[in-house]
Amino acid sequence: MDNNWKEINGKLTKEFKFKDFKEALVFINKVGDHAESINHHPKIINVYSSVIIELWTHDKDAITDLDYALSGLIDTISL
């Protein structure tokens, strides 16, 4: 699996795979903690053990430094 963020349709996007739904939820909650810490909130799509994160700054309708900052924080999450 490619571990890099991709720019797709004006959004930074990355898919994360986990062993089960419970592990995916732990990850989502940690993403939420990071998002709250910088007041920048992602789109999170969860289907069982897969989590897709989409980042873009809504009021700019573009990818900004905040999106890159949050993507970096998300990449530091360990379970």
Order of alpha helices (4+ residues) and beta strands (2+ residues): beta-beta-alpha-beta-beta-alpha
